Amino acid sequence: MARSEHLAAVQVVIQSYVDACGRGDVLALRALFHPSAIMSGYLAGELVTGSPEPFFTAVGANPAPVASGLRYDARIDTVHMDGRIATAVLRETGYLGMDFVNHFQLLEIDGQWHIVAKLFESL
């Protein structure tokens, strides 16, 4: 697979993340994360570390922004790739009432890109 195809595949994963967040689709989000993924960052100033399970729970417990008519915007700032590893930066506004900057670490495993780590901060 050419570098441009890998880059496009990573962008698809991050866009799928945005789409799943907008729909409140926990099953789709789970499918994007590797089973051993970790998630760390600051939520409203409080340090959060561990698995993405609390995030999945929060997504499932709150109304989906798109269905609720809430303003939710997201844009991919950058994607950096080296072989089968990638880093993507995503900025979100209006998600669960907050704005976020997210740094995703992705691995290509058996031809599929997976989120293995997410660093975030609510702004």
Phi and psi in degrees as a GROMACS rama.xvg file:
@    title "Ramachandran Plot"
@    xaxis  label "Phi"
@    yaxis  label "Psi"
@TYPE xy
-71.8798  156.199  ALA-2
-53.858  -41.7902  ARG-3
-63.8283  -33.784  SER-4
-70.6867  -38.7018  GLU-5
-63.5556  -43.6643  HIS-6
-60.715  -45.2697  LEU-7
-61.8552  -39.2664  ALA-8
-65.2206  -40.0497  ALA-9
-65.0381  -43.2381  VAL-10
-62.0578  -35.4611  GLN-11
-63.8889  -42.2081  VAL-12
-61.0454  -46.349  VAL-13
-67.9256  -39.7471  ILE-14
-65.1312  -36.7723  GLN-15
-63.7688  -36.829  SER-16
-60.407  -48.026  TYR-17
-60.0243  -47.1429  VAL-18
-62.0748  -43.226  ASP-19
-65.5182  -40.0548  ALA-20
-61.5665  -44.3863  CYS-21
-61.6206  -34.1547  GLY-22
-88.873  -10.886  ARG-23
68.7626  33.1908  GLY-24
-93.246  90.5433  ASP-25
-63.9498  -39.193  VAL-26
-62.5522  -41.7548  LEU-27
-66.1819  -39.3403  ALA-28
-62.4677  -46.7589  LEU-29
-55.6238  -38.6615  ARG-30
-66.5694  -23.5862  ALA-31
-82.1444  -24.4537  LEU-32
-93.6098  138.56  PHE-33
-65.8168  146.266  HIS-34
-57.3443  -24.8809  PRO-35
-98.5009  14.3902  SER-36
-60.6266  151.87  ALA-37
-121.858  158.464  ILE-38
-141.933  126.5  MET-39
-142.17  147.686  SER-40
165.305  -161.867  GLY-41
-121.541  122.19  TYR-42
-113.944  112.63  LEU-43
52.3727  40.0152  ALA-44
85.3013  -8.25874  GLY-45
-98.3193  132.675  GLU-46
-68.1993  131.717  LEU-47
-127.11  128.367  VAL-48
-139.57  153.734  THR-49
132.195  -148.747  GLY-50
-82.4266  167.492  SER-51
-77.1399  2.39771  PRO-52
-54.1216  -45.8147  GLU-53
-60.3987  -33.9041  PRO-54
-65.1945  -46.7227  PHE-55
-58.9511  -41.202  PHE-56
-62.5601  -44.583  THR-57
-63.7883  -40.9901  ALA-58
-62.0372  -44.8454  VAL-59
-68.0124  -26.4527  GLY-60
-89.7997  -8.25488  ALA-61
-115.055  153.037  ASN-62
-63.8206  142.064  PRO-63
-65.8422  128.498  ALA-64
-55.7471  -44.0177  PRO-65
-64.7593  -46.0328  VAL-66
-68.9291  -26.1711  ALA-67
-91.0824  -3.71201  SER-68
74.2899  15.8862  GLY-69
-78.7756  153.088  LEU-70
-79.9194  117.583  ARG-71
-138.504  119.097  TYR-72
-126.974  147.762  ASP-73
-147.987  145.099  ALA-74
-142.919  141.802  ARG-75
-83.1197  119.261  ILE-76
-79.1085  -52.1327  ASP-77
-147.878  154.624  THR-78
-135.072  125.807  VAL-79
-119.805  131.721  HIS-80
-126.903  145.101  MET-81
-141.025  100.18  ASP-82
63.6527  -119.219  GLY-83
-100.267  19.6322  ARG-84
-123.592  150.069  ILE-85
-149.95  153.045  ALA-86
-126.902  133.876  THR-87
-130.035  139.962  ALA-88
-111.578  125.965  VAL-89
-123.303  132.938  LEU-90
-111.463  129.575  ARG-91
-119.529  141.736  GLU-92
-124.649  137.332  THR-93
75.4553  24.4855  GLY-94
-95.2504  122.03  TYR-95
52.1771  35.8615  LEU-96
78.7923  10.0322  GLY-97
-135.215  169.322  MET-98
-109.841  145.769  ASP-99
-135.149  150.463  PHE-100
-117.143  131.289  VAL-101
-124.678  135.388  ASN-102
-115.866  113.375  HIS-103
-100.286  138.765  PHE-104
-109.175  128.633  GLN-105
-126.039  149.399  LEU-106
-125.09  142.952  LEU-107
-91.4533  119.485  GLU-108
-127.27  118.414  ILE-109
51.186  42.5443  ASP-110
84.1155  -0.318134  GLY-111
-119.857  139.56  GLN-112
-90.9925  134.313  TRP-113
-130.519  143.117  HIS-114
-77.3233  122.603  ILE-115
-107.818  -17.8735  VAL-116
-154.949  145.571  ALA-117
-133.927  121.769  LYS-118
-106.064  136.706  LEU-119
-147.562  160.533  PHE-120
-147.074  133.604  GLU-121
-84.1431  136.511  SER-122
